[in-house]
């Protein structure tokens, strides 16, 4: 992908805390927010940051365990670069209603419920007034955004960008062939939701051993946020979530032909959460039917690409905004 050498304004680590407590906090206080009553009556939290002068919009679909509250810096940066921002907390996490009694277990009935929520929220957001509309997904949100595009041919978006998308989960090779049937059986044979093997409730890993980011200031800020707002905390996934998530990841790879819009995959080289080989398979297969797709490898970066150290995060955000700009300037 050619670069346009556009200069963007991004928050940097040396000013991070000062700006989070001033300009970022001020913008966050101006957000629109509410709860949408989903198809099964569950409450789904949403928020937006809008400016009447903006003609471009980004819908951000976040990952498992995440909340819009975690993305205040990202939303500020995108807003400062001329975009209105729309986002929400997935059912069962963040400020949205939990689905089971154990509020720290990540759970979902059907993975398609996430897509059904997204479709309904897009109607609520009413994006038709924008000249340019973009879909941005991270990790599980990357899989949700991809499945949404595959299932909704009449979507309103001009381009899709996904960072560290969950097109596969990082696991020992021995488990790969049996992971879907195994988690299906574990789900079917338990009367109540159980954590997937190796997982438990919320645990804030010390920064030195965290698998998410090299940025200590960003990491500590987000852990502090979860202590101040404990209702945001989410721990490991249920066996059902893993079963459903693996099926959705497989469908992302199987149905690339249904992804017809310009698509950017941003890959974190040092990712230990999702499967980078699956991302490469996705883009290789997609390229056979979609000439406007590209993969950008961020050397050395961990999973949380938009929450990483400046040396990685600046590359990621520049790649995404350059991509959006190129798509709409053609």
GIPEUR-V285614 format. One record per backbone hydrogen bond with DSSP energy under -1.0 kcal/mol. NH is the residue of the N-H (numbers start at 1). CO is the residue of the C=O. Records with the same first field share a line. If there is no record, write none. Layout:
# GIPEUR-V285614
NH: CO, CO
This chain:
# GIPEUR-V285614
15: 12
16: 13
19: 15
20: 16
21: 17
24: 19
26: 22
27: 23
28: 24
29: 25
30: 27
31: 28
32: 48
34: 46
36: 44
38: 42
41: 38
44: 36
46: 34
47: 87
48: 32
49: 85
54: 51
57: 132
58: 84
59: 134
60: 86
61: 136
66: 63
70: 67
71: 68
75: 71
76: 72
77: 73
78: 74
79: 75
80: 76
81: 77
82: 79
83: 78
84: 56
85: 49
86: 58
87: 47
89: 45
92: 97
93: 90
96: 93
97: 43
103: 101
105: 102
106: 236
113: 110
114: 111
116: 112
117: 113
118: 114
119: 115
120: 116
121: 117
122: 118
123: 119
124: 120
125: 121
126: 122
130: 127
131: 55
132: 55
134: 57
135: 159
136: 59
137: 161
138: 61
139: 163
141: 138
143: 139
144: 140
145: 141
146: 142
147: 143
148: 144
149: 145
150: 146
151: 147
152: 148
155: 152
158: 133
160: 262
161: 135
162: 264
163: 137
164: 266
166: 139
167: 165
170: 273
175: 172
179: 175
182: 178
183: 179
184: 180
185: 181
186: 182
187: 183
188: 184
189: 185
190: 187
196: 237
199: 196
205: 203
209: 206
210: 207
219: 215
220: 216
221: 217
222: 218
223: 219
224: 220
225: 221
226: 222
227: 223
228: 224
229: 225
232: 229
233: 230
235: 104
236: 200
238: 106
239: 194
242: 238
243: 239
244: 240
245: 241
246: 242
247: 243
248: 244
249: 245
250: 246
251: 247
252: 248
253: 249
254: 250
255: 251
258: 255
259: 256
260: 258
263: 292
264: 160
265: 294
266: 162
267: 296
269: 298
270: 301
271: 268
275: 168
279: 275
280: 276
281: 277
282: 278
283: 279
284: 280
285: 281
286: 282
287: 283
288: 285
289: 286
290: 286
294: 263
296: 265
298: 267
301: 298
303: 211
304: 212
305: 303
307: 304
312: 309
313: 309
314: 310
316: 312
317: 313
318: 314
319: 315
320: 316
321: 317
322: 318
323: 319
324: 320
325: 321
326: 322
327: 323
328: 324
329: 325
